[in-house]
Amino acid sequence: MTKTYDYDVLYIGSGHGTFDGAIPLAKTGKKVGVIETDMIGGTCPNYGCNAKIALDEPVVLKRAVESLTSITTADLQIDWQQNVNNKSRIIKPLPVMISNLLVKSGVEVINGYGKFIDNHTIAVNDDVKTADKIVIATGLHPHRLEILGKELAHDSRDFMSLEELPEKIAIIGSGYISMEFATIANAAGSKVTVFMHGNQALRQFYTPYVNQVVNDLEKRGVSFIQNANVSSFTKTDQSKVVHYADGQELEVDFILDASGRVPNVDNLGLDKIGVKYNKNGVEVNGFLQTTIENIYASGDVIDKNQPKLTPTAIFESTYLFNLFSGKISSEIHYPVIPSVVFTSPRIAKVGVDIDSKESEVYEIRENDLKNDWYRQVANDKLAQNRLIFDQRHHLVGVTEISEQAENSVNSLLPAIEFKLSPSDVNRLVHIFPSIGAASWGQI
């Protein structure tokens, strides 16, 4: 006798690791539920990617004006409060929009905190829900330094909601969030100090390009303290104090703890039912199954080698839709996944990592893009890339630093993913002039 469950598939979390697959899955007639304890849509739409890029857009404009000072005369200033208001105007409707998409497709949205009772049962508040399959898509949350006074620090969500921009900001860490927010805050007028754990920022990216971004930010007034060894935070009547190194201290108005992000695996009952996880997230196999056959994971909560980015979560969520609906039965096969840090200029990369491969195996071509006429139109000051080819001259990797690095790398994705030969590349005709035409012209 077949057991009857409340749902065919029940998701814990409502971010991109869920809704991109849950919506089409429900439309196939499957009974689908989504449990969410916070805002529908998860981090990215509400207080991650979307909000960040909205705050960054005036910085892009400011940099463009700076590059053309011999032509333009405006002294462009960023009104922080209006910038935050504009961000809120854009972001505020998103949870309702995503919720409506879920409900209209037939998904039941359940508000509350989900915790496993057994491998088919989730407790939500004072209720229980059962499902044939369950997907853990709980994402990540900001890491907090375990030091004295940690409660005085704020996270990225707090920073993006500041109604007034602090005069002096301390940022702990030198990864994505730190470097992006240092760029935004500096452009808006704050005195920013970045406290680094080691001596290299953005370790996932090509060091010479990272150093160019750091040097540019230093020229703009951002201070970087290497090997800071932050030990505690305290406060005075007027300010907060960062204690670091051997007894040194710095008074600031706002402390942003950008020391990383960690998987949301606590208090889910995973130990009780035997789902294995570690400090990097939930362990899965090639079908995104956990150590319990009917329980899967999707998105940033997974322990994986792929970048923990929104596009990865979308791909995984869509994969599970295809798996659960019977459209496929094979293991997940990831495409090449690009990544970018939204500093000014940007650094973007995809494919073969140029720091970890031997040049004897690949041909590495370096290009000074400032000499390209299309880049000269905008008078780009920092613009370079490195193209990596295999022995048959297939493009297999690229890293770029420029104001349009993300668009340039995006345009080159098909050449890498589909292993286009030189003759295939020559068959492509691009809009001219455009960043795509300029990028493809290099291969």
ABEGO torsion letter per residue (X at the ends): XBBBBABABBBBEABAAAAAAAAAAAAAGBBBBBBBABBBGEAAAAABAAAAAAAAAAAAAAAAAAAAAAABABBBBBBAAAAAAAAAAAAAAAAAAAAAAAAAAGBBBBBEBBBBABAABBBBEABBBBBABBBBBAEBBBBBBBBBGAAABBBAAAAAABABBBABBBBBEABAAAAAAAAAAAAAGBBBBBBBABABBGAABBAAAAAAAAAAAAAAGBBBBBGAGBABBBBBAABBBBBBEBGBBBBBABBBBAAEBBBBABGAGAAAAGBBBBAAEBBBBAAGBBABAABBBBEAABBBABBBBAAAAAAAAAAAAAAAAGABABBBBBBBBBBBBBBOBBBBBBEBBAAABBAAABBBBBBBAAABAAAAAAGBABBBBBBBBBAAGBBABBBBBBAAAAAAAAAAAAAAAAGBBAAAAAABBBBOBBAAAAAAAAX
